[in-house]
């Protein structure tokens, strides 16, 4: 890890703030997204980008999904009347949009235009096992299997095949390896290893595709989200608030203080990072 200061050069205001370290330096642009007159963000839970670097902002307000270009121009919106309580989002390689509707106890797959392709869960009916009880996040494996961090009512990770058939589940409440207290974020790497942000246990746990415990990473304070970029760098946000960057073997590469707690985090193809703070704003970290 480099030893440069976490903040470098505040400039003449918050929009000139720089964070990260010398080899991974970002300029902070906040708020991101140009909204029409009279329109404001609600509680923004998460953010993601598709293959064209369009930015999908997922908020707890109608319309739940707002889509921007990389310059922050609003392109379209959808989801009103369909989504109750926005939480996690994941965009697959074919630009299929997976959304967590937390308090509806559902995980849904959409097209980029907002057409529902798949529903998992029983809307409005929480479960103590599969499917869900207020789930938190969703991710895909390289083969298309769907992994869900069922993190609020339950302390379980579920695995489904690409068609939505339940394969397996693992976990229970506790602080031992393989146990969770609020599994809040989830990601699957190119080697089918499953990373889970075990928020209240202040760690990230890593499992095989089948749920076998491999290892865990500490030195985190209530980790909330995980994103792995195309260079196999693992970004983890926590409630310090900050983000940490690890290699796949757990070596800490970099850290930066975030403008707000990183409830959701995603990177685009240009190396820029987007952060949602579970507040009424989105930050864009522009790679320098």
TAGIBEL-V551526 format. One record per backbone hydrogen bond with DSSP energy under -0.5 kcal/mol. CO is the residue of the C=O (numbers start at 0). NH is the residue of the N-H. Records with the same first field share a line. If there is no record, write none. Layout:
# TAGIBEL-V551526
CO->NH ; NH
This chain:
# TAGIBEL-V551526
5->19
9->12
12->15
13->16
16->27
17->7
18->25
20->23
23->20
24->287
25->18
26->28 ; 285
27->29
28->283
32->34
33->73
35->38
41->43
42->44 ; 59
43->277
45->57
47->55
49->52
53->49 ; 55
54->56 ; 67
55->47 ; 57
56->58 ; 65
57->44 ; 45
58->60
63->58 ; 65
64->77
65->56
66->74 ; 75
67->54
68->71
71->33
72->68
75->66
77->64
78->81 ; 82
84->101
87->99
89->91 ; 97
91->94
95->91 ; 97
96->98 ; 109
97->89
98->100 ; 107
99->86 ; 101
100->103 ; 104 ; 105
101->104
103->123
105->100
106->119
107->98
108->116 ; 117
109->96
110->113
114->110
117->108
119->106
120->122
121->124
131->126
132->152 ; 153
133->151
136->148
138->146
140->143
144->140 ; 146
145->159
146->138
147->149 ; 157
148->135 ; 136 ; 150
149->155
155->149
156->169
157->147
158->166 ; 167
159->145
160->163
164->160
167->158
169->156
171->179
175->178
179->173
180->199
181->183 ; 198
184->196
186->194
188->191
192->188 ; 194
193->206
194->186
195->197 ; 204
196->183 ; 184 ; 198
197->200 ; 202
198->201
201->219
202->197
203->216
204->195
205->213 ; 214
206->193
207->210
211->207
214->205
216->203
219->221
220->238
224->236
226->234
228->231
232->228 ; 234
233->245
234->226
235->243
236->223 ; 224
237->241 ; 261
240->257
241->237
242->255
243->235
244->252 ; 253
245->233
246->249
250->246 ; 252
252->1
253->244
255->242
260->262
263->275
265->273
267->270
271->267
272->284
273->265
274->282
275->262 ; 263
278->43 ; 280
280->276
281->30 ; 31
282->274 ; 284
283->28 ; 285
284->272 ; 286
285->26
